[in-house]
């Protein structure tokens, strides 16, 4: 279960659809960041927090990286490639 959007998918041990969801959402974030940085209208708008070039901060795309297993309630981070201990 994706903890960001609630999408229910199979684990990385079954068919890997949850991992694919993370990869797809991460790619989409990277594409959005690239589009925003190449837009002259957005590049000059210093009030846009999502635009890394405006405030000098580099935004890191992580996608929907946190998922919980409904079988054992373990929480996995695809970005860290590790279980989260709660």
Jmol script that loads the backbone (N, CA, C; Angstrom):
load data "model"
ATOM      1  N   UNK A   1       0.845  -1.169   0.000  1.00  0.00           N
ATOM      2  CA  UNK A   1       0.000   0.000   0.000  1.00  0.00           C
ATOM      3  C   UNK A   1       0.893   1.235   0.000  1.00  0.00           C
ATOM      4  N   UNK A   2       0.761   2.075  -1.003  1.00  0.00           N
ATOM      5  CA  UNK A   2       1.533   3.315  -1.075  1.00  0.00           C
ATOM      6  C   UNK A   2       1.024   4.261   0.000  1.00  0.00           C
ATOM      7  N   UNK A   3       1.923   4.732   0.853  1.00  0.00           N
ATOM      8  CA  UNK A   3       1.515   5.611   1.940  1.00  0.00           C
ATOM      9  C   UNK A   3       1.363   7.063   1.502  1.00  0.00           C
ATOM     10  N   UNK A   4       1.696   7.373   0.263  1.00  0.00           N
ATOM     11  CA  UNK A   4       1.489   8.737  -0.219  1.00  0.00           C
ATOM     12  C   UNK A   4       0.132   8.890  -0.897  1.00  0.00           C
ATOM     13  N   UNK A   5      -0.232   7.929  -1.746  1.00  0.00           N
ATOM     14  CA  UNK A   5      -1.480   8.079  -2.503  1.00  0.00           C
ATOM     15  C   UNK A   5      -2.519   7.007  -2.199  1.00  0.00           C
ATOM     16  N   UNK A   6      -2.143   5.972  -1.450  1.00  0.00           N
ATOM     17  CA  UNK A   6      -3.094   4.932  -1.079  1.00  0.00           C
ATOM     18  C   UNK A   6      -3.313   3.854  -2.120  1.00  0.00           C
ATOM     19  N   UNK A   7      -2.523   3.845  -3.166  1.00  0.00           N
ATOM     20  CA  UNK A   7      -2.662   2.841  -4.218  1.00  0.00           C
ATOM     21  C   UNK A   7      -2.219   1.476  -3.690  1.00  0.00           C
ATOM     22  N   UNK A   8      -3.045   0.468  -3.897  1.00  0.00           N
ATOM     23  CA  UNK A   8      -2.753  -0.881  -3.433  1.00  0.00           C
ATOM     24  C   UNK A   8      -2.153  -1.686  -4.581  1.00  0.00           C
ATOM     25  N   UNK A   9      -0.909  -2.109  -4.405  1.00  0.00           N
ATOM     26  CA  UNK A   9      -0.176  -2.841  -5.447  1.00  0.00           C
ATOM     27  C   UNK A   9       0.565  -4.018  -4.820  1.00  0.00           C
ATOM     28  N   UNK A  10       0.991  -4.952  -5.654  1.00  0.00           N
ATOM     29  CA  UNK A  10       1.737  -6.097  -5.131  1.00  0.00           C
ATOM     30  C   UNK A  10       3.169  -5.685  -4.790  1.00  0.00           C
ATOM     31  N   UNK A  11       3.763  -6.446  -3.907  1.00  0.00           N
ATOM     32  CA  UNK A  11       5.098  -6.108  -3.389  1.00  0.00           C
ATOM     33  C   UNK A  11       6.198  -6.403  -4.389  1.00  0.00           C
ATOM     34  N   UNK A  12       7.388  -6.016  -3.993  1.00  0.00           N
ATOM     35  CA  UNK A  12       8.553  -6.276  -4.834  1.00  0.00           C
ATOM     36  C   UNK A  12       8.847  -7.768  -4.919  1.00  0.00           C
ATOM     37  N   UNK A  13       8.308  -8.569  -4.000  1.00  0.00           N
ATOM     38  CA  UNK A  13       8.530 -10.015  -4.014  1.00  0.00           C
ATOM     39  C   UNK A  13       7.536 -10.751  -4.909  1.00  0.00           C
ATOM     40  N   UNK A  14       6.398 -10.142  -5.191  1.00  0.00           N
ATOM     41  CA  UNK A  14       5.403 -10.767  -6.070  1.00  0.00           C
ATOM     42  C   UNK A  14       5.725 -10.404  -7.522  1.00  0.00           C
ATOM     43  N   UNK A  15       5.099  -9.352  -8.014  1.00  0.00           N
ATOM     44  CA  UNK A  15       5.311  -8.902  -9.396  1.00  0.00           C
ATOM     45  C   UNK A  15       6.018  -7.556  -9.466  1.00  0.00           C
ATOM     46  N   UNK A  16       6.256  -6.942  -8.322  1.00  0.00           N
ATOM     47  CA  UNK A  16       7.017  -5.697  -8.275  1.00  0.00           C
ATOM     48  C   UNK A  16       6.267  -4.452  -8.707  1.00  0.00           C
ATOM     49  N   UNK A  17       4.932  -4.486  -8.681  1.00  0.00           N
ATOM     50  CA  UNK A  17       4.176  -3.323  -9.143  1.00  0.00           C
ATOM     51  C   UNK A  17       4.329  -2.118  -8.212  1.00  0.00           C
ATOM     52  N   UNK A  18       4.527  -2.348  -6.917  1.00  0.00           N
ATOM     53  CA  UNK A  18       4.748  -1.219  -6.001  1.00  0.00           C
ATOM     54  C   UNK A  18       6.078  -0.538  -6.323  1.00  0.00           C
ATOM     55  N   UNK A  19       7.074  -1.327  -6.655  1.00  0.00           N
ATOM     56  CA  UNK A  19       8.373  -0.753  -7.032  1.00  0.00           C
ATOM     57  C   UNK A  19       8.253   0.024  -8.344  1.00  0.00           C
ATOM     58  N   UNK A  20       7.509  -0.506  -9.278  1.00  0.00           N
ATOM     59  CA  UNK A  20       7.281   0.202 -10.542  1.00  0.00           C
ATOM     60  C   UNK A  20       6.543   1.520 -10.306  1.00  0.00           C
ATOM     61  N   UNK A  21       5.594   1.509  -9.363  1.00  0.00           N
ATOM     62  CA  UNK A  21       4.862   2.734  -9.010  1.00  0.00           C
ATOM     63  C   UNK A  21       5.843   3.781  -8.490  1.00  0.00           C
ATOM     64  N   UNK A  22       6.759   3.376  -7.619  1.00  0.00           N
ATOM     65  CA  UNK A  22       7.769   4.303  -7.100  1.00  0.00           C
ATOM     66  C   UNK A  22       8.632   4.846  -8.240  1.00  0.00           C
ATOM     67  N   UNK A  23       9.110   3.966  -9.116  1.00  0.00           N
ATOM     68  CA  UNK A  23       9.959   4.403 -10.226  1.00  0.00           C
ATOM     69  C   UNK A  23       9.208   5.367 -11.143  1.00  0.00           C
ATOM     70  N   UNK A  24       7.938   5.069 -11.428  1.00  0.00           N
ATOM     71  CA  UNK A  24       7.133   5.940 -12.297  1.00  0.00           C
ATOM     72  C   UNK A  24       6.901   7.310 -11.668  1.00  0.00           C
ATOM     73  N   UNK A  25       6.573   7.330 -10.363  1.00  0.00           N
ATOM     74  CA  UNK A  25       6.317   8.613  -9.712  1.00  0.00           C
ATOM     75  C   UNK A  25       7.597   9.422  -9.559  1.00  0.00           C
ATOM     76  N   UNK A  26       8.715   8.747  -9.367  1.00  0.00           N
ATOM     77  CA  UNK A  26       9.996   9.452  -9.279  1.00  0.00           C
ATOM     78  C   UNK A  26      10.341  10.060 -10.642  1.00  0.00           C
ATOM     79  N   UNK A  27      10.147   9.293 -11.704  1.00  0.00           N
ATOM     80  CA  UNK A  27      10.406   9.799 -13.061  1.00  0.00           C
ATOM     81  C   UNK A  27       9.511  10.985 -13.381  1.00  0.00           C
ATOM     82  N   UNK A  28       8.252  10.903 -12.976  1.00  0.00           N
ATOM     83  CA  UNK A  28       7.316  12.003 -13.234  1.00  0.00           C
ATOM     84  C   UNK A  28       7.754  13.264 -12.489  1.00  0.00           C
ATOM     85  N   UNK A  29       8.239  13.117 -11.248  1.00  0.00           N
ATOM     86  CA  UNK A  29       8.737  14.274 -10.498  1.00  0.00           C
ATOM     87  C   UNK A  29       9.951  14.890 -11.178  1.00  0.00           C
ATOM     88  N   UNK A  30      10.846  14.046 -11.673  1.00  0.00           N
ATOM     89  CA  UNK A  30      12.037  14.548 -12.368  1.00  0.00           C
ATOM     90  C   UNK A  30      11.649  15.282 -13.638  1.00  0.00           C
ATOM     91  N   UNK A  31      10.675  14.745 -14.375  1.00  0.00           N
ATOM     92  CA  UNK A  31      10.202  15.410 -15.596  1.00  0.00           C
ATOM     93  C   UNK A  31       9.555  16.744 -15.263  1.00  0.00           C
ATOM     94  N   UNK A  32       8.751  16.781 -14.198  1.00  0.00           N
ATOM     95  CA  UNK A  32       8.105  18.032 -13.784  1.00  0.00           C
ATOM     96  C   UNK A  32       9.149  19.075 -13.413  1.00  0.00           C
ATOM     97  N   UNK A  33      10.185  18.668 -12.677  1.00  0.00           N
ATOM     98  CA  UNK A  33      11.247  19.602 -12.291  1.00  0.00           C
ATOM     99  C   UNK A  33      11.983  20.133 -13.511  1.00  0.00           C
ATOM    100  N   UNK A  34      12.243  19.266 -14.490  1.00  0.00           N
ATOM    101  CA  UNK A  34      12.931  19.677 -15.713  1.00  0.00           C
ATOM    102  C   UNK A  34      12.073  20.674 -16.487  1.00  0.00           C
ATOM    103  N   UNK A  35      10.773  20.400 -16.569  1.00  0.00           N
ATOM    104  CA  UNK A  35       9.868  21.298 -17.290  1.00  0.00           C
ATOM    105  C   UNK A  35       9.808  22.654 -16.590  1.00  0.00           C
ATOM    106  N   UNK A  36       9.761  22.657 -15.262  1.00  0.00           N
ATOM    107  CA  UNK A  36       9.664  23.911 -14.519  1.00  0.00           C
ATOM    108  C   UNK A  36      10.936  24.736 -14.681  1.00  0.00           C
ATOM    109  N   UNK A  37      12.083  24.081 -14.675  1.00  0.00           N
ATOM    110  CA  UNK A  37      13.345  24.802 -14.789  1.00  0.00           C
ATOM    111  C   UNK A  37      13.537  25.369 -16.188  1.00  0.00           C
ATOM    112  N   UNK A  38      12.921  24.725 -17.196  1.00  0.00           N
ATOM    113  CA  UNK A  38      13.089  25.211 -18.568  1.00  0.00           C
ATOM    114  C   UNK A  38      12.048  26.264 -18.936  1.00  0.00           C
ATOM    115  N   UNK A  39      11.058  26.487 -18.077  1.00  0.00           N
ATOM    116  CA  UNK A  39      10.015  27.470 -18.363  1.00  0.00           C
ATOM    117  C   UNK A  39      10.461  28.858 -17.928  1.00  0.00           C
ATOM    118  N   UNK A  40      10.588  29.811 -18.839  1.00  0.00           N
ATOM    119  CA  UNK A  40      11.026  31.148 -18.468  1.00  0.00           C
ATOM    120  C   UNK A  40      10.038  31.843 -17.529  1.00  0.00           C
ATOM    121  N   UNK A  41       8.746  31.554 -17.678  1.00  0.00           N
ATOM    122  CA  UNK A  41       7.754  32.187 -16.801  1.00  0.00           C
ATOM    123  C   UNK A  41       7.900  31.701 -15.364  1.00  0.00           C
ATOM    124  N   UNK A  42       8.113  30.406 -15.191  1.00  0.00           N
ATOM    125  CA  UNK A  42       8.250  29.861 -13.841  1.00  0.00           C
ATOM    126  C   UNK A  42       9.618  30.153 -13.254  1.00  0.00           C
ATOM    127  N   UNK A  43      10.636  30.228 -14.083  1.00  0.00           N
ATOM    128  CA  UNK A  43      11.981  30.494 -13.600  1.00  0.00           C
ATOM    129  C   UNK A  43      12.114  31.864 -12.958  1.00  0.00           C
ATOM    130  N   UNK A  44      11.313  32.814 -13.389  1.00  0.00           N
ATOM    131  CA  UNK A  44      11.412  34.166 -12.847  1.00  0.00           C
ATOM    132  C   UNK A  44      10.464  34.414 -11.689  1.00  0.00           C
ATOM    133  N   UNK A  45       9.672  33.433 -11.299  1.00  0.00           N
ATOM    134  CA  UNK A  45       8.707  33.601 -10.225  1.00  0.00           C
ATOM    135  C   UNK A  45       9.312  33.116  -8.922  1.00  0.00           C
ATOM    136  N   UNK A  46       9.806  34.033  -8.098  1.00  0.00           N
ATOM    137  CA  UNK A  46      10.489  33.647  -6.867  1.00  0.00           C
ATOM    138  C   UNK A  46       9.538  33.156  -5.791  1.00  0.00           C
ATOM    139  N   UNK A  47       8.237  33.283  -5.982  1.00  0.00           N
ATOM    140  CA  UNK A  47       7.294  32.803  -4.974  1.00  0.00           C
ATOM    141  C   UNK A  47       6.948  31.331  -5.160  1.00  0.00           C
ATOM    142  N   UNK A  48       7.447  30.694  -6.199  1.00  0.00           N
ATOM    143  CA  UNK A  48       7.146  29.294  -6.461  1.00  0.00           C
ATOM    144  C   UNK A  48       8.119  28.414  -5.686  1.00  0.00           C
ATOM    145  N   UNK A  49       7.653  27.767  -4.615  1.00  0.00           N
ATOM    146  CA  UNK A  49       8.509  26.943  -3.770  1.00  0.00           C
ATOM    147  C   UNK A  49       8.988  25.682  -4.465  1.00  0.00           C
ATOM    148  N   UNK A  50       8.264  25.212  -5.487  1.00  0.00           N
ATOM    149  CA  UNK A  50       8.651  23.986  -6.160  1.00  0.00           C
ATOM    150  C   UNK A  50       9.771  24.192  -7.163  1.00  0.00           C
ATOM    151  N   UNK A  51      10.134  25.422  -7.433  1.00  0.00           N
ATOM    152  CA  UNK A  51      11.163  25.696  -8.419  1.00  0.00           C
ATOM    153  C   UNK A  51      12.508  25.844  -7.720  1.00  0.00           C
ATOM    154  N   UNK A  52      13.370  24.862  -7.870  1.00  0.00           N
ATOM    155  CA  UNK A  52      14.640  24.844  -7.148  1.00  0.00           C
ATOM    156  C   UNK A  52      15.547  25.999  -7.542  1.00  0.00           C
ATOM    157  N   UNK A  53      15.480  26.464  -8.786  1.00  0.00           N
ATOM    158  CA  UNK A  53      16.401  27.505  -9.219  1.00  0.00           C
ATOM    159  C   UNK A  53      16.080  28.867  -8.613  1.00  0.00           C
ATOM    160  N   UNK A  54      14.872  29.062  -8.130  1.00  0.00           N
ATOM    161  CA  UNK A  54      14.482  30.362  -7.580  1.00  0.00           C
ATOM    162  C   UNK A  54      15.088  30.620  -6.216  1.00  0.00           C
ATOM    163  N   UNK A  55      15.144  29.602  -5.366  1.00  0.00           N
ATOM    164  CA  UNK A  55      15.630  29.824  -4.015  1.00  0.00           C
ATOM    165  C   UNK A  55      16.998  29.192  -3.762  1.00  0.00           C
ATOM    166  N   UNK A  56      17.608  28.632  -4.783  1.00  0.00           N
ATOM    167  CA  UNK A  56      18.940  28.072  -4.639  1.00  0.00           C
ATOM    168  C   UNK A  56      18.968  26.676  -4.044  1.00  0.00           C
ATOM    169  N   UNK A  57      17.832  26.161  -3.589  1.00  0.00           N
ATOM    170  CA  UNK A  57      17.783  24.821  -3.021  1.00  0.00           C
ATOM    171  C   UNK A  57      17.549  23.806  -4.130  1.00  0.00           C
ATOM    172  N   UNK A  58      18.215  22.684  -4.016  1.00  0.00           N
ATOM    173  CA  UNK A  58      18.018  21.611  -4.990  1.00  0.00           C
ATOM    174  C   UNK A  58      16.970  20.654  -4.440  1.00  0.00           C
ATOM    175  N   UNK A  59      15.865  20.514  -5.166  1.00  0.00           N
ATOM    176  CA  UNK A  59      14.800  19.603  -4.765  1.00  0.00           C
ATOM    177  C   UNK A  59      15.149  18.211  -5.266  1.00  0.00           C
ATOM    178  N   UNK A  60      15.085  17.242  -4.381  1.00  0.00           N
ATOM    179  CA  UNK A  60      15.395  15.874  -4.750  1.00  0.00           C
ATOM    180  C   UNK A  60      14.102  15.109  -4.986  1.00  0.00           C
ATOM    181  N   UNK A  61      13.977  14.480  -6.140  1.00  0.00           N
ATOM    182  CA  UNK A  61      12.796  13.688  -6.461  1.00  0.00           C
ATOM    183  C   UNK A  61      12.897  12.341  -5.769  1.00  0.00           C
ATOM    184  N   UNK A  62      11.867  11.984  -5.029  1.00  0.00           N
ATOM    185  CA  UNK A  62      11.851  10.687  -4.347  1.00  0.00           C
ATOM    186  C   UNK A  62      10.680   9.825  -4.791  1.00  0.00           C
ATOM    187  N   UNK A  63       9.709  10.406  -5.451  1.00  0.00           N
ATOM    188  CA  UNK A  63       8.541   9.639  -5.857  1.00  0.00           C
ATOM    189  C   UNK A  63       7.763   9.171  -4.646  1.00  0.00           C
ATOM    190  N   UNK A  64       6.861   8.243  -4.868  1.00  0.00           N
ATOM    191  CA  UNK A  64       6.085   7.651  -3.782  1.00  0.00           C
ATOM    192  C   UNK A  64       6.891   6.467  -3.252  1.00  0.00           C
ATOM    193  N   UNK A  65       7.843   6.749  -2.386  1.00  0.00           N
ATOM    194  CA  UNK A  65       8.845   5.747  -2.006  1.00  0.00           C
ATOM    195  C   UNK A  65       8.501   4.925  -0.771  1.00  0.00           C
ATOM    196  N   UNK A  66       7.484   5.310   0.006  1.00  0.00           N
ATOM    197  CA  UNK A  66       7.174   4.597   1.238  1.00  0.00           C
ATOM    198  C   UNK A  66       5.926   3.735   1.038  1.00  0.00           C
ATOM    199  N   UNK A  67       6.068   2.447   1.342  1.00  0.00           N
ATOM    200  CA  UNK A  67       4.947   1.512   1.209  1.00  0.00           C
ATOM    201  C   UNK A  67       4.866   0.634   2.449  1.00  0.00           C
ATOM    202  N   UNK A  68       3.658   0.216   2.767  1.00  0.00           N
ATOM    203  CA  UNK A  68       3.450  -0.671   3.908  1.00  0.00           C
ATOM    204  C   UNK A  68       2.906  -2.000   3.402  1.00  0.00           C
ATOM    205  N   UNK A  69       3.405  -3.077   3.963  1.00  0.00           N
ATOM    206  CA  UNK A  69       2.919  -4.405   3.638  1.00  0.00           C
ATOM    207  C   UNK A  69       1.721  -4.709   4.520  1.00  0.00           C
ATOM    208  N   UNK A  70       0.626  -5.107   3.923  1.00  0.00           N
ATOM    209  CA  UNK A  70      -0.558  -5.461   4.698  1.00  0.00           C
ATOM    210  C   UNK A  70      -0.445  -6.869   5.276  1.00  0.00           C
ATOM    211  N   UNK A  71       0.536  -7.633   4.825  1.00  0.00           N
ATOM    212  CA  UNK A  71       0.741  -8.986   5.350  1.00  0.00           C
ATOM    213  C   UNK A  71       1.336  -8.953   6.756  1.00  0.00           C
ATOM    214  N   UNK A  72       2.321  -8.066   6.970  1.00  0.00           N
ATOM    215  CA  UNK A  72       2.992  -8.034   8.276  1.00  0.00           C
ATOM    216  C   UNK A  72       3.159  -6.620   8.836  1.00  0.00           C
ATOM    217  N   UNK A  73       2.576  -5.630   8.157  1.00  0.00           N
ATOM    218  CA  UNK A  73       2.632  -4.212   8.547  1.00  0.00           C
ATOM    219  C   UNK A  73       4.054  -3.655   8.581  1.00  0.00           C
ATOM    220  N   UNK A  74       4.958  -4.262   7.823  1.00  0.00           N
ATOM    221  CA  UNK A  74       6.303  -3.699   7.694  1.00  0.00           C
ATOM    222  C   UNK A  74       6.248  -2.521   6.729  1.00  0.00           C
ATOM    223  N   UNK A  75       7.119  -1.552   6.951  1.00  0.00           N
ATOM    224  CA  UNK A  75       7.150  -0.339   6.127  1.00  0.00           C
ATOM    225  C   UNK A  75       8.478  -0.313   5.393  1.00  0.00           C
ATOM    226  N   UNK A  76       8.412  -0.166   4.083  1.00  0.00           N
ATOM    227  CA  UNK A  76       9.592  -0.213   3.223  1.00  0.00           C
ATOM    228  C   UNK A  76       9.782   1.119   2.524  1.00  0.00           C
ATOM    229  N   UNK A  77      11.034   1.571   2.463  1.00  0.00           N
ATOM    230  CA  UNK A  77      11.369   2.763   1.699  1.00  0.00           C
ATOM    231  C   UNK A  77      12.151   2.329   0.455  1.00  0.00           C
ATOM    232  N   UNK A  78      11.578   2.570  -0.709  1.00  0.00           N
ATOM    233  CA  UNK A  78      12.258   2.211  -1.952  1.00  0.00           C
ATOM    234  C   UNK A  78      13.452   3.124  -2.208  1.00  0.00           C
ATOM    235  N   UNK A  79      13.390   4.354  -1.777  1.00  0.00           N
ATOM    236  CA  UNK A  79      14.495   5.291  -1.985  1.00  0.00           C
ATOM    237  C   UNK A  79      15.723   4.848  -1.177  1.00  0.00           C
ATOM    238  N   UNK A  80      15.505   4.427   0.065  1.00  0.00           N
ATOM    239  CA  UNK A  80      16.602   3.983   0.945  1.00  0.00           C
ATOM    240  C   UNK A  80      16.949   2.516   0.748  1.00  0.00           C
ATOM    241  N   UNK A  81      16.018   1.782   0.108  1.00  0.00           N
ATOM    242  CA  UNK A  81      16.156   0.339  -0.062  1.00  0.00           C
ATOM    243  C   UNK A  81      16.294  -0.352   1.288  1.00  0.00           C
ATOM    244  N   UNK A  82      15.411   0.034   2.228  1.00  0.00           N
ATOM    245  CA  UNK A  82      15.482  -0.505   3.586  1.00  0.00           C
ATOM    246  C   UNK A  82      14.124  -0.407   4.263  1.00  0.00           C
ATOM    247  N   UNK A  83      13.966  -1.256   5.290  1.00  0.00           N
ATOM    248  CA  UNK A  83      12.767  -1.170   6.126  1.00  0.00           C
ATOM    249  C   UNK A  83      12.861   0.034   7.038  1.00  0.00           C
ATOM    250  N   UNK A  84      11.715   0.633   7.308  1.00  0.00           N
ATOM    251  CA  UNK A  84      11.638   1.709   8.295  1.00  0.00           C
ATOM    252  C   UNK A  84      11.165   1.092   9.594  1.00  0.00           C
ATOM    253  N   UNK A  85      11.847   1.393  10.665  1.00  0.00           N
ATOM    254  CA  UNK A  85      11.471   0.833  11.953  1.00  0.00           C
ATOM    255  C   UNK A  85      10.555   1.810  12.671  1.00  0.00           C
ATOM    256  N   UNK A  86       9.420   1.304  13.116  1.00  0.00           N
ATOM    257  CA  UNK A  86       8.425   2.156  13.766  1.00  0.00           C
ATOM    258  C   UNK A  86       8.094   1.648  15.129  1.00  0.00           C
TER     259      UNK A  86
END
end "model"
wireframe off; spacefill off
backbone 0.3
color backbone group
